[in-house]
Amino acid sequence: MKLSEMLLLAVSIGFLVIWIAEYQRTTFGDSYWLLMLFLGVLLAFQYVRNKRIEREKAVSPTIKQMIEDRKKKK
């Protein structure tokens, strides 16, 4: 997990904790924006993580692909 992913995850957890505290103090409608910030940052975390995983897969071929490439060369 990269630093940017860890920061996004920490920020999203922080917004969740703040939302829980604010929800206990006020109504759901007044604290709704914190919940949306939590979900937005969580979705950003998932997007960044999936893009990194996609890039890593494109760079390193699987073993099956390597075997097929060797067969084609022969």
C-alpha positions in Angstrom: 0.0 0.0 0.0 1.4 3.3 -1.0 1.5 6.5 1.0 -1.3 8.2 -0.9 -3.5 5.2 -0.4 -2.8 5.1 3.3 -3.5 8.8 3.6 -6.8 8.5 1.8 -7.8 5.6 4.1 -6.8 7.5 7.2 -8.7 10.6 6.1 -11.8 8.5 5.4 -11.7 6.8 8.8 -11.2 10.2 10.4 -14.3 11.5 8.6 -16.3 8.5 9.8 -15.2 9.0 13.4 -16.1 12.7 13.2 -19.4 11.9 11.7 -20.3 9.4 14.5 -19.4 12.1 17.1 -21.4 14.7 15.2 -24.4 12.4 14.7 -24.6 11.8 18.4 -24.6 15.6 19.1 -26.9 16.7 16.3 -29.4 15.2 13.9 -28.7 13.1 10.8 -29.5 15.9 8.5 -27.0 18.3 10.1 -24.2 15.7 10.0 -25.0 14.2 6.5 -22.2 16.2 4.8 -19.6 14.4 7.0 -21.0 11.1 5.9 -20.8 12.1 2.3 -17.2 13.2 2.7 -16.4 9.8 4.3 -17.9 8.0 1.3 -16.3 10.3 -1.2 -12.8 9.8 0.2 -13.4 6.1 0.6 -14.4 5.8 -3.1 -11.3 7.9 -4.0 -9.2 5.4 -2.1 -10.7 2.4 -3.9 -10.2 4.2 -7.3 -6.5 4.9 -6.6 -5.9 1.4 -5.3 -7.5 -0.3 -8.3 -5.6 1.9 -10.7 -2.3 0.9 -9.0 -3.2 -2.8 -9.1 -4.1 -2.4 -12.8 -0.7 -0.8 -13.6 1.1 -3.5 -11.7 -0.6 -6.2 -13.7 0.2 -4.6 -17.0 3.9 -4.4 -16.1 4.4 -7.9 -14.8 3.1 -10.7 -17.0 1.7 -13.8 -15.6 3.5 -17.1 -15.8 1.0 -18.4 -18.4 1.8 -15.4 -20.6 5.5 -16.1 -20.3 5.1 -19.7 -21.2 3.0 -18.9 -24.2 5.5 -16.3 -25.4 8.3 -18.8 -25.1 6.3 -21.4 -27.1 5.7 -18.8 -29.9 9.4 -18.0 -30.1 10.3 -21.7 -30.8 
